[in-house]
Amino acid sequence: MKPVKPKQKEKPKATVGAIVARFQVHELHKAHRDLIQFLLDNHSKVIIFLGVNGSGITTKNNPLDYTARLQMIRDAFPDNNKIIVVPQVNQKYNSGWSSTLDAAIKAIIGPADTVQLYGGRDSFIRHYEGRYPTQVLESDTIVSGTAVRADVMKSTLSSKEFRMGVIWGAGCRYPAVFPTVDIIMLEKTDKGDRVALAKKNGEEGYRCIGGFVDPSDSSLEEAAMREASEETGISMTSVQYIGSYKIKDWRYRGEQDGIMTSLFVGWRTFGSYEAKDDIAEIKLFTIKELATVKIEEEHAPLVARFLEWYKDQEETP
C-alpha cells in the first residue's frame, strides 16, 4: 500500500494541518493512520476535529462518543504532543458549521500559524464554506467504515472488556420511547357494527391489532394500515387517530425504556380475516360484547377509549 499523498507535489507550507473526521470504527485502520501520519510528517501542529451529532444519542452509524474516539487516537499515536483532538458539533446549515469550525481553529492556533485543511473525496470539504484553504488527499487504501462496523457486529467476543463495553453502551444512552400503533378495526354487518380483536399465542385475553412503527413508514396512519394488513390480511383506505397512551408492556418491566402507542380506528374495506405474523386468532365482537370480553391488561385503556369514541359518534347528529 502506498502512503497517503497530496495531489500537489510540493510540500505544504502551512504550519498547521487539520482534518474533520468521524472515525466511527473500533480501531483506526490503515487509511486513517496514513492520513494522520501525513499531517504529522508535514506540519508542526495537527488538529483532528471529531464530528459529533450534538444530541448525545448513539446510533448504528455513529456508535462511539467523542471520548471513546479520542482514546482510540491516543492509543494509535501515544505520547504525541503534536496532535490536538477537538469535538466538532454537527449543525443544520453548512454556513453555521463552517463558521464554528473556523472559530475553533482560530482559538487553537498561534498568531504566526497558517492552516491547511485536508479531507478525502467524500469528506467534509464539499460542505465547507470557511476561510481556510482545503486540499483533497488520495490513498491507495480504501476502507469502508460501514463495512468495518458490520463486520464487528458479526461476532460476540468472550472477554470481560467486551462485556464492559456493551454494558457501557447500553447504560450511557438516553432512555428510549418506542412508538407503536394500535388499530380498532370496525366492520359493518347486517347485525350491526363489529370490532375485530386479536389474541396472541400464550395470552388469555384479546388485544388491539398493531405493532411497532417502522422507520420506512411515512406517517403513523400509514404504519397503522400496514400493521392491519400484515396481521389480518385486511385492507383499510384510511384510519382516524383517537389518542395516544403509554403501554405497560411486560417486556419493559423495571426498564427506563417503554412504549408509547397511537390508537386509530378504521373501517374494513376489503379482504378476508386471516391470523398472520404473531397473531394466533382474530375474532369479531359486537359493541355490547366488548364490555364482557377479557382484554389484555395493557390494552384495556385502548378499548375503553374506543368505546367512548364510539358513543360520541352515535350521539353526534
C-alpha positions in Angstrom: 0.0 0.0 0.0 1.2 3.5 -0.8 1.1 6.2 1.9 -1.4 9.0 1.6 -0.1 11.6 -0.9 -1.4 15.1 -1.7 -2.5 15.9 -5.2 0.1 18.7 -5.4 3.7 17.7 -5.5 5.2 20.5 -3.4 5.4 20.1 0.4 2.6 22.0 2.2 3.9 25.2 3.7 1.2 25.7 6.4 2.4 25.2 10.0 -0.9 23.5 11.0 -2.6 20.6 9.3 -6.3 20.0 10.2 -8.9 17.4 9.3 -12.5 16.8 10.2 -13.4 13.1 10.6 -15.8 10.7 12.2 -13.5 7.7 12.9 -16.6 5.6 13.8 -14.7 2.3 14.0 -13.3 0.2 16.8 -9.7 1.0 15.8 -8.0 3.3 13.3 -7.5 1.4 10.0 -4.6 1.9 7.7 -6.1 4.8 5.7 -6.8 6.6 8.9 -3.3 6.1 10.2 -1.7 7.1 6.9 -3.8 10.3 6.9 -2.8 11.3 10.4 0.9 10.4 9.7 0.9 12.5 6.6 -0.2 15.5 8.7 2.5 14.7 11.3 5.2 14.5 8.7 4.3 17.8 7.0 3.1 20.1 9.8 4.4 21.2 13.2 0.9 21.0 14.7 -2.0 18.7 13.8 -5.7 19.3 14.7 -8.2 16.5 14.4 -11.8 17.6 14.7 -14.1 14.7 15.6 -17.7 15.2 14.3 -20.4 14.7 17.0 -24.1 14.9 16.4 -24.8 17.1 19.4 -27.8 15.0 20.6 -25.8 12.6 22.7 -27.7 9.7 21.1 -25.6 6.8 19.8 -26.8 5.1 16.6 -25.8 2.2 14.4 -23.8 4.5 12.1 -22.4 6.6 15.0 -21.9 4.2 17.9 -18.9 5.9 19.5 -18.9 9.1 21.5 -16.2 11.7 21.4 -14.2 10.4 24.4 -14.0 6.8 23.0 -12.7 8.0 19.7 -10.2 10.4 21.4 -8.8 7.5 23.3 -8.6 5.4 20.1 -6.4 8.2 18.6 -4.3 8.4 21.7 -3.8 4.6 21.6 -2.7 4.7 17.9 -0.3 7.7 18.4 0.8 7.5 22.0 2.7 10.4 23.6 2.4 12.6 20.5 2.0 16.1 21.7 1.7 17.5 18.2 -1.9 16.1 17.9 -4.8 18.2 19.2 -8.2 16.4 19.2 -11.3 18.6 19.4 -15.1 17.8 19.1 -16.9 19.5 16.2 -20.7 19.5 16.7 -22.8 19.0 13.6 -25.2 21.8 12.5 -28.1 22.1 10.2 -26.6 24.5 7.8 -23.1 24.4 6.2 -22.6 28.1 6.8 -23.0 27.9 10.5 -21.0 24.7 10.8 -18.1 26.3 8.7 -18.1 29.4 10.9 -18.0 27.3 14.1 -15.1 25.3 12.6 -13.2 28.4 11.7 -13.7 29.9 15.2 -12.4 26.7 16.8 -9.3 26.7 14.6 -8.6 30.4 15.4 -8.9 29.7 19.1 -6.2 26.9 18.9 -3.6 28.3 16.5 -1.0 30.9 17.3 -0.7 34.4 15.6 2.1 33.2 13.3 0.4 29.9 12.3 -1.0 29.1 8.9 -3.6 26.4 8.3 -4.3 23.8 5.7 -7.5 21.7 5.9 -7.4 18.1 4.5 -10.1 15.6 3.6 -10.9 12.7 1.2 -13.1 12.9 -1.9 -16.3 12.4 0.0 -15.2 14.3 3.1 -16.4 17.5 4.8 -14.6 19.6 2.1 -17.6 19.7 -0.2 -19.7 21.2 2.6 -17.1 23.6 4.0 -17.7 27.3 3.3 -15.0 28.8 5.6 -11.9 30.9 5.2 -9.1 28.3 5.3 -7.7 26.5 2.2 -8.6 22.9 1.6 -6.9 20.0 -0.1 -8.1 16.5 -1.1 -5.9 13.6 -0.1 -5.9 10.4 -2.0 -5.0 7.0 -0.7 -4.5 3.6 -2.3 -6.1 2.1 0.8 -9.9 2.2 0.6 -11.8 1.1 3.7 -15.5 1.4 4.3 -16.4 2.4 7.9 -19.8 0.9 7.3 -18.3 -2.4 6.3 -16.0 -2.4 9.3 -18.9 -1.8 11.7 -20.9 -4.5 10.0 -18.1 -7.0 10.4 -17.6 -6.1 14.1 -21.3 -6.8 14.7 -21.0 -10.4 13.5 -19.0 -11.5 16.5 -19.6 -11.7 20.2 -16.2 -11.6 21.9 -15.6 -13.7 25.1 -13.8 -11.1 27.1 -14.5 -9.0 30.2 -13.7 -5.8 28.2 -16.2 -6.7 25.5 -19.0 -7.2 28.1 -18.0 -4.0 29.9 -18.2 -2.1 26.6 -21.7 -3.5 25.9 -22.8 -2.5 29.4 -21.3 1.0 29.0 -23.0 1.5 25.6 -26.4 0.4 26.9 -26.1 2.4 30.2 -24.9 5.7 28.7 -27.6 6.2 26.1 -30.8 8.2 26.8 -33.9 6.2 27.8 -35.9 5.4 24.7 -39.6 5.6 24.0 -40.6 3.2 21.2 -43.5 4.3 19.1 -46.2 1.8 18.2 -49.6 1.9 16.5 -52.8 0.1 17.6 -55.9 -0.2 15.5 -59.5 -0.8 16.4 -60.9 -2.4 13.2 -64.6 -1.9 12.6 -66.8 -3.7 10.1 -70.5 -3.1 9.2 -72.7 -6.2 9.2 -76.4 -6.9 8.9 -76.4 -7.3 12.7 -74.7 -4.1 13.4 -71.1 -2.9 13.8 -68.4 -5.5 14.7 -65.0 -5.0 16.2 -62.0 -7.2 15.2 -59.6 -8.0 18.1 -56.7 -10.4 18.1 -55.2 -12.9 20.5 -51.6 -13.9 20.6 -50.1 -17.3 21.5 -49.8 -17.7 25.2 -52.2 -14.9 26.1 -55.6 -15.4 27.7 -57.2 -12.1 26.6 -57.7 -10.2 23.4 -55.9 -7.1 22.2 -55.9 -4.5 19.5 -54.1 -5.2 16.3 -50.9 -3.3 15.9 -47.2 -3.2 16.2 -44.0 -1.1 16.1 -43.7 1.9 13.8 -41.2 1.1 11.0 -38.6 3.7 10.0 -39.8 3.3 6.4 -43.4 4.4 7.3 -44.1 7.9 6.1 -46.7 8.5 8.8 -48.4 6.9 11.8 -51.5 6.5 9.7 -49.5 4.5 7.1 -48.0 2.4 9.9 -51.5 1.6 11.3 -52.8 0.5 7.9 -49.6 -1.5 7.2 -49.9 -3.4 10.6 -53.6 -4.1 9.9 -52.7 -5.7 6.6 -49.7 -7.6 7.9 -51.5 -9.1 10.9 -55.0 -9.7 9.5 -54.9 -9.6 5.7 -57.5 -6.8 5.8 -57.1 -3.5 3.9 -58.2 -0.1 5.0 -58.2 3.0 2.9 -58.0 5.4 5.9 -57.8 5.5 9.7 -58.7 8.0 12.3 -56.5 8.9 15.2 -58.3 9.0 18.6 -55.5 9.1 21.2 -52.1 8.2 22.5 -51.2 6.1 25.5 -48.2 4.8 27.5 -48.3 1.0 27.3 -47.4 -1.1 30.4 -45.7 -3.8 28.3 -44.4 -6.7 30.4 -41.3 -6.8 28.3 -40.2 -3.5 29.7 -40.9 -4.1 33.4 -38.2 -2.4 35.5 -36.7 -0.7 32.5 -36.4 3.0 31.8 -37.4 2.4 28.2 -41.0 2.0 27.3 -43.7 2.0 24.6 -46.0 4.9 23.6 -48.8 3.9 21.2 -51.0 5.9 18.9 -54.6 4.5 18.7 -56.5 4.5 15.5 -60.0 3.5 14.3 -60.5 2.2 10.8 -63.2 0.5 8.7 -62.5 -2.7 6.8 -62.7 -2.1 3.1 -61.8 -5.5 1.6 -60.1 -8.7 2.3 -60.7 -11.8 4.5 -59.6 -12.1 8.1 -56.5 -14.3 8.5 -54.4 -14.5 11.6 -50.8 -13.7 10.4 -47.5 -12.6 11.8 -47.6 -13.2 15.6 -51.4 -13.4 15.8 -53.0 -16.7 16.8 -56.6 -15.7 16.5 -58.8 -12.9 15.2 -62.4 -12.6 16.4 -65.3 -10.2 15.7 -67.3 -8.8 18.7 -70.4 -6.6 18.9 -70.0 -3.3 20.7 -72.0 -4.7 23.6 -69.8 -7.8 23.9 -66.7 -5.6 24.4 -67.9 -4.9 27.9 -67.6 -8.6 28.9 -64.7 -9.7 26.7 -61.4 -10.4 28.5 -58.9 -7.8 27.3 -55.2 -8.0 27.9 -54.3 -5.5 30.7 -52.1 -3.2 28.7 -54.8 -2.8 26.0 -57.8 -2.3 28.3 -57.4 1.5 28.3 -57.4 1.4 24.5 -60.6 -0.5 24.2 -62.2 1.8 26.9 -61.1 4.9 24.8 -62.6 3.3 21.7 -66.0 2.8 23.5 -66.0 6.5 24.5 -65.3 7.5 20.9 -67.9 5.2 19.5 -70.5 6.5 21.9 -69.7 10.1 20.9 -70.1 9.2 17.2 -73.6 7.7 18.0 -74.7 10.8 19.9 -73.4 13.2 17.2 -76.3 14.2 15.0 
